[in-house]
Amino acid sequence: EVEWWRDVLLAINFWVAGGLIFVPMTLAARKIVQDQRRARRLLEHTRKQVIIEGRLLKALVPREVKERFLRGDKVIADRIQDGTVLFVYVAGYGDTLLRHGADSTIRWINAVFSSLDAAIARTSVIKVETFNDFLLVYSRTRHGHAGEALQLAADMLSGLRVPTPDGDPTALLLGACSGDFTAGIIGSHTPRYSIFGDTVNTASRMASSSVPATADTPFVHLAESTKTQVDGNLVVKLHRRNPALSVHRRGSGMNIKGKGWMQTYCLTSDGKASRLTSGSSTTQVQATIQVPEEEELTPPWTVPSCASSELILSP
C-alpha cells in the first residue's frame, strides 16, 4: 500500500515541474505579443510620418527635385531655358496689417492664398513660395508656358471671392515675364526651393507696377517677352473665361525701377482699358514704383495704366 505522502510528493513534483516550464513560457509569450503590438504601433506611426514628410516635401518642391533631394544630391540647380514667371502681390496687405492686427490679417491672407493654391492645383504650374503678401509661380510647359501662366492668372482672379477684413473685394497685383532663369535648392538647414535670374526680377517689377485687379476688373501686367508669346489661340481660351479679355499695349512705355524705360503690355478687359484711356495719357497709381534720384523724369511721378493703349490681340 502506497503511503499517502508519496502521492503528495508526486503531485508536488508534477505541479512544480510543470510550473517551472509553463510560467516562463507564458510570460515569454505575453512579452512577445506586447513587443509585436508595440512594433506595429511604431511601424504605423513611422508610416504616417513618412507620408506626412513626403506630402510636405512634395508641396515644397517639384517631384523630380524631391527625388534628387531624397537621393542626397548636394547641389540642385537647373537652368530653365524658356519659361514664364508669374508674381502675385496681395494689394493692401501693409495697411490691413496696421489697421486690423496680425490675427485678422493672417486669417485673411491664409484664405486668399488657399484660394490661389486651389487654382494652381488644377494646372501644371509650379508654385515656388509664398511670403507675407506675395506668391511666386512659374510655368515651363514646352509649348505654351506663357499661355498657361496667363490662364492661371485669369483663374486666380475669377475664383477669388475672399473679402478683406474691411469687407471690400481682395485685389491682386499680377505681373509676368518670360525667359530663362535658374531653379534650385539653397541652404542646408531648412533648405528652400527658389528661382533666380533677371526674368524673375522683371516679373516682380511687372507686378509691383501693375494695377490692382479683381474678378470684375482683371489686369495682368506683361513684359514684352511674354506678350510676344501670346497668340490668337490663347486669347480665344481667355475669352472663354472672360469675353472681354484682350491684350493691350500699356501706353508708350514706363519707367521700371532697376530696369529703366520699358514698353509693357497688359491683359485686361476692354471695359477697363476703355476706362483707363478715357482720361489723360497717364493715370496715377499710388505707391507702385519709386523713381531713383538720378533719373530725370518730369514730376509728378506717374505710372501709365493702359492709357493711350493699343489693342494688340483680341478674339
Salt bridges, closest charged atoms under 4 A:
ASP35 OD2 - LYS31 NZ 2.94
ASP35 OD1 - ARG38 NH1 2.87
GLU44 OE2 - ARG47 NH2 2.69
GLU64 OE2 - ARG140 NH2 1.93
GLU67 OE2 - ARG63 NH1 3.47
ASP73 OD2 - ARG68 NE 3.89
ASP73 OD2 - ARG71 NH2 3.39
ASP78 OD2 - ARG68 NH1 2.87
ASP82 OD1 - HIS145 NE2 3.12
ASP117 OD1 - LYS127 NZ 2.85
GLU129 OE2 - ARG192 NH2 2.65
ASP155 OD1 - ARG241 NE 2.59
ASP166 OD2 - ARG99 NH1 2.83
ASP166 OD1 - HIS100 NE2 2.66
ASP180 OD2 - ARG79 NH2 2.22
ASP198 OD1 - LYS259 NZ 2.54
ASP270 OD1 - HIS248 NE2 3.40
GLU310 OE1 - ARG249 NE 3.10
